[in-house]
Amino acid sequence: MVNVELRHLRAMAVVAEEGTFGQAAVRLGYTQSSVSQQIAALEKAVGGAVFDRPGGPRPVRITPLGEVVLAHGRDLLAKAVELTDAVDRFRAGHGRIDIGTFQSVSNLILPSVISRLLDEHPGCDIRLSDVKPEAPRIGDLDLLFHDDAVEGDVEHVKLFDEPYLLVTSAGTFPDGPVRTRLLDDVPMVAWPPTHHQRWLERTLARAGAQPRFVFRTTGHETILSMVRVGIGWAVLPWLALHGNDAWSDERLGIHRLSPSPTRELSLHWPAWRTESPLAIRARAIAVDVARAVAEQM
């Protein structure tokens, strides 16, 4: 069967409900002859009459073939309404978005991004995933927060430069920057040798500092707890300290390092994929939130 159009099925459904071509024409806003032409086109497409026409003012009656066509036609019309609604929702910014992230971003930046996105688009479906820092790939993600190059055909926008800061017991140094080389051979608490930690240790070494790592553990809060009790110092990213309220802790001293280990945080997305309105809006919100965070730095 070919050339069955939704408008023909819609006309048939209204004729069946109204009982006459004239009443159907009034409801549809067509002329009666236009309705007749659409039913004729439908009958040609299905190869038989869908209505018996007794003539005069008497109502038309649907044929057995018409019953089959109408039953399936109503399903198609319902699907068309669902399709139209889905497209409208997509254009309005609903739908699904997949975002790749890592701990510091998840703790401080993403909550604001998600909150604003859900306020604007309550029906959207947000999926988050932790992405390994070693050789990350965009894959099926719509957006990816990362602090290094991302493989593949991607575009990106720089969000900010994030410094790593020295954390000591309160009063260890006067206010102001601390020379990085003063960390040489001092006891330090740090992460295990993850991708980011290895980068940090290489950066410190280039500045003349090779600390003694007396304890390695996962979790920024655990590291800060060890600094509080005096086991050693730590060097942690700004986002981690902000998320743990370390700035207001009177037991800790926080200092810039000179030179300062710094990583560039960027937001990446697939260059080859047509973006959804939701992904475009999420990126704009993320840039706005990151700008506010950068001002605090």
C-alpha positions as CSV (number, residue, x, y, z in Angstrom):
1,M,0.0,0.0,0.0
2,V,1.4,3.4,-1.0
3,N,0.5,7.1,-0.8
4,V,-1.5,6.9,2.4
5,E,-1.2,10.3,3.9
6,L,-1.9,11.2,7.5
7,R,-4.3,14.0,6.4
8,H,-6.3,11.3,4.5
9,L,-6.5,9.2,7.6
10,R,-7.4,12.2,9.8
11,A,-10.2,13.1,7.4
12,M,-11.5,9.5,7.5
13,A,-11.5,9.4,11.3
14,V,-13.5,12.7,11.5
15,V,-16.0,11.5,8.9
16,A,-16.5,8.3,10.9
17,E,-17.1,10.3,14.0
18,E,-19.4,12.9,12.5
19,G,-21.3,10.6,10.1
20,T,-21.4,12.9,7.1
21,F,-18.9,14.5,4.8
22,G,-20.5,17.9,5.4
23,Q,-20.2,17.8,9.2
24,A,-16.6,16.5,8.9
25,A,-15.8,19.4,6.5
26,V,-17.0,22.0,9.1
27,R,-15.0,20.4,11.9
28,L,-11.8,20.2,9.8
29,G,-12.2,23.6,8.3
30,Y,-12.3,22.2,4.7
31,T,-14.8,22.3,2.0
32,Q,-17.0,19.2,1.5
33,S,-15.5,18.6,-1.9
34,S,-12.0,18.7,-0.3
35,V,-13.0,16.0,2.2
36,S,-14.5,13.9,-0.6
37,Q,-11.2,14.2,-2.5
38,Q,-9.2,13.1,0.5
39,I,-11.4,10.0,1.1
40,A,-11.2,9.2,-2.6
41,A,-7.4,9.4,-2.5
42,L,-7.4,7.1,0.5
43,E,-9.7,4.6,-1.1
44,K,-7.5,4.5,-4.2
45,A,-4.5,3.9,-2.0
46,V,-6.1,1.0,-0.1
47,G,-7.8,-0.5,-3.2
48,G,-11.5,-0.3,-2.0
49,A,-14.2,1.8,-0.5
50,V,-13.9,2.7,3.2
51,F,-17.4,4.2,3.4
52,D,-20.8,3.2,2.0
53,R,-22.5,6.4,0.9
54,P,-26.3,6.0,0.9
55,G,-26.8,9.5,-0.4
56,G,-28.9,12.4,0.8
57,P,-28.9,13.4,4.5
58,R,-28.4,9.8,5.7
59,P,-25.0,9.2,7.5
60,V,-22.3,7.2,5.7
61,R,-21.4,3.8,7.1
62,I,-17.9,2.5,7.4
63,T,-17.1,-0.7,5.3
64,P,-15.3,-3.8,6.6
65,L,-12.2,-2.6,4.8
66,G,-12.8,0.8,6.3
67,E,-12.8,-0.7,9.8
68,V,-9.4,-2.2,9.2
69,V,-8.0,1.0,7.8
70,L,-9.5,3.2,10.6
71,A,-8.2,0.9,13.4
72,H,-4.6,1.1,12.1
73,G,-5.0,4.7,11.0
74,R,-5.9,5.8,14.5
75,D,-2.8,4.1,15.8
76,L,-0.7,6.0,13.2
77,L,-2.4,9.3,14.0
78,A,-1.7,8.8,17.7
79,K,2.0,8.0,16.9
80,A,2.1,11.2,14.8
81,V,0.9,13.2,17.7
82,E,3.5,11.6,19.9
83,L,6.2,12.3,17.3
84,T,5.1,15.9,17.1
85,D,5.1,16.3,20.9
86,A,8.6,14.6,21.1
87,V,10.0,17.0,18.5
88,D,8.5,20.0,20.2
89,R,9.9,18.8,23.5
90,F,13.3,18.3,21.9
91,R,13.3,21.7,20.4
92,A,12.2,23.2,23.7
93,G,15.3,21.6,25.4
94,H,13.9,18.4,26.9
95,G,15.3,15.0,26.1
96,R,18.4,13.2,27.4
97,I,21.9,14.6,27.9
98,D,25.0,12.5,28.8
99,I,27.8,14.3,30.7
100,G,31.3,13.0,31.6
101,T,32.9,14.4,34.7
102,F,35.4,13.9,37.5
103,Q,35.4,14.4,41.3
104,S,36.2,18.1,41.7
105,V,33.8,19.2,39.0
106,S,31.1,16.8,40.3
107,N,31.4,18.3,43.8
108,L,31.4,22.0,43.0
109,I,30.4,22.9,39.4
110,L,28.0,20.2,38.3
111,P,25.4,20.7,41.1
112,S,24.9,24.3,40.0
113,V,24.7,23.3,36.3
114,I,22.2,20.5,37.0
115,S,20.1,22.6,39.3
116,R,19.7,25.4,36.7
117,L,19.1,22.9,33.9
118,L,16.3,21.1,35.8
119,D,14.7,24.4,36.7
120,E,14.5,25.4,33.1
121,H,13.7,21.9,31.7
122,P,12.1,19.8,34.5
123,G,11.4,16.9,32.1
124,C,15.0,16.4,30.9
125,D,16.9,13.2,31.5
126,I,20.5,13.9,32.8
127,R,23.0,11.1,32.8
128,L,26.4,11.5,34.5
129,S,29.4,9.3,34.3
130,D,32.9,9.4,35.9
131,V,35.5,9.4,33.1
132,K,38.9,8.0,33.6
133,P,41.5,10.7,33.1
134,E,43.9,8.5,31.1
135,A,43.2,9.0,27.4
136,P,39.5,10.0,27.8
137,R,37.2,9.6,24.8
138,I,34.0,11.6,24.0
139,G,32.2,8.4,22.8
140,D,28.4,8.9,23.3
141,L,28.8,11.8,25.7
142,D,27.3,15.1,24.8
143,L,29.7,17.0,27.1
144,L,32.9,16.1,28.9
145,F,34.7,18.1,31.6
146,H,38.4,17.4,31.5
147,D,41.8,19.0,32.2
148,D,43.8,17.5,29.4
149,A,43.5,16.8,25.7
150,V,40.6,14.6,24.6
151,E,41.1,12.1,21.8
152,G,38.9,12.2,18.7
153,D,37.1,14.9,16.7
154,V,36.1,17.3,19.5
155,E,35.6,20.9,20.1
156,H,36.2,22.6,23.5
157,V,35.9,25.8,25.4
158,K,38.3,26.7,28.2
159,L,36.6,27.2,31.5
160,F,39.5,28.4,33.7
161,D,43.0,27.7,35.0
162,E,42.8,25.9,38.3
163,P,45.8,26.3,40.7
164,Y,47.0,23.6,43.1
165,L,47.5,25.1,46.6
166,L,49.7,24.2,49.5
167,V,47.8,23.1,52.7
168,T,49.7,23.1,56.0
169,S,48.9,23.3,59.7
170,A,47.8,26.8,60.6
171,G,50.7,29.2,61.2
172,T,53.3,27.2,59.4
173,F,54.0,30.1,57.0
174,P,53.0,33.7,57.0
175,D,50.2,34.8,54.7
176,G,51.2,34.9,51.0
177,P,52.8,32.6,48.4
178,V,55.2,29.9,49.4
179,R,58.2,28.9,47.2
180,T,57.6,25.5,45.7
181,R,61.2,24.4,46.3
182,L,60.5,24.6,50.1
183,L,58.5,21.4,49.7
184,D,61.7,19.4,48.9
185,D,62.1,16.5,51.3
186,V,59.2,17.6,53.5
187,P,56.6,15.0,54.7
188,M,53.5,15.1,52.5
189,V,50.1,13.4,52.4
190,A,48.9,12.8,48.8
191,W,46.8,10.7,46.5
192,P,48.1,7.4,45.2
193,P,49.9,7.7,41.9
194,T,46.9,8.5,39.8
195,H,47.0,10.3,36.4
196,H,46.6,13.7,38.1
197,Q,48.9,12.9,41.0
198,R,51.7,11.8,38.7
199,W,51.4,15.0,36.8
200,L,51.5,17.0,40.0
201,E,54.7,15.3,41.2
202,R,56.4,15.8,37.9
203,T,55.5,19.5,38.0
204,L,56.8,19.9,41.6
205,A,60.0,18.1,40.6
206,R,60.6,20.5,37.8
207,A,60.3,23.4,40.3
208,G,63.0,21.7,42.6
209,A,60.7,19.9,45.1
210,Q,60.6,16.2,45.7
211,P,58.6,15.7,48.9
212,R,58.6,12.6,51.1
213,F,55.2,11.0,50.8
214,V,54.4,9.6,54.3
215,F,50.8,8.7,53.5
216,R,48.9,8.1,50.3
217,T,45.1,7.9,50.4
218,T,42.1,8.5,48.2
219,G,39.7,11.4,49.0
220,H,40.5,15.0,49.6
221,E,38.7,15.1,53.0
222,T,40.9,12.2,54.3
223,I,44.0,14.0,53.1
224,L,42.9,17.2,54.9
225,S,42.3,15.3,58.1
226,M,45.8,14.0,58.0
227,V,47.1,17.6,57.5
228,R,45.0,18.7,60.5
229,V,46.7,16.2,62.8
230,G,50.2,17.2,61.6
231,I,51.4,14.2,59.7
232,G,52.4,16.3,56.7
233,W,51.5,18.9,54.2
234,A,49.4,18.5,51.1
235,V,49.1,20.1,47.6
236,L,45.5,19.9,46.4
237,P,43.5,21.6,43.6
238,W,41.5,24.7,44.4
239,L,38.1,23.0,43.6
240,A,38.8,20.3,46.2
241,L,39.6,22.8,48.9
242,H,36.6,25.0,48.1
243,G,34.3,22.0,48.1
244,N,35.5,20.9,51.6
245,D,35.2,24.3,53.2
246,A,38.9,24.2,54.0
247,W,39.2,28.0,53.7
248,S,37.2,28.5,56.9
249,D,39.1,25.9,58.9
250,E,41.2,27.6,61.5
251,R,43.4,24.6,61.8
252,L,44.7,24.9,58.3
253,G,46.9,27.3,56.4
254,I,46.4,27.6,52.6
255,H,48.9,29.2,50.3
256,R,49.6,29.8,46.7
257,L,52.8,28.1,45.5
258,S,55.4,30.0,43.4
259,P,55.7,28.8,40.7
260,S,52.1,27.5,40.9
261,P,51.1,24.1,39.5
262,T,48.1,24.9,37.4
263,R,45.8,22.8,35.2
264,E,43.4,24.0,32.5
265,L,39.9,22.9,32.9
266,S,37.9,22.7,29.7
267,L,34.5,21.5,28.5
268,H,34.5,19.2,25.4
269,W,31.8,18.1,23.0
270,P,31.7,16.1,19.7
271,A,32.5,18.2,16.7
272,W,30.8,15.9,14.2
273,R,27.5,15.5,16.0
274,T,24.5,17.8,15.6
275,E,23.9,19.1,19.1
276,S,20.5,19.1,20.8
277,P,19.1,22.3,22.2
278,L,19.5,20.8,25.7
279,A,23.2,20.1,25.2
280,I,23.8,23.7,23.9
281,R,21.9,25.1,26.9
282,A,23.9,22.9,29.3
283,R,27.2,24.1,27.8
284,A,26.1,27.7,28.2
285,I,25.1,27.2,31.8
286,A,28.4,25.4,32.5
287,V,30.4,28.2,31.1
288,D,28.4,30.7,33.1
289,V,28.9,28.7,36.4
290,A,32.6,28.2,35.6
291,R,33.0,32.0,35.1
292,A,31.5,32.6,38.6
293,V,33.9,30.0,40.1
294,A,36.9,31.6,38.4
295,E,36.0,34.9,39.9
296,Q,36.2,33.4,43.3
297,M,39.7,32.1,42.6
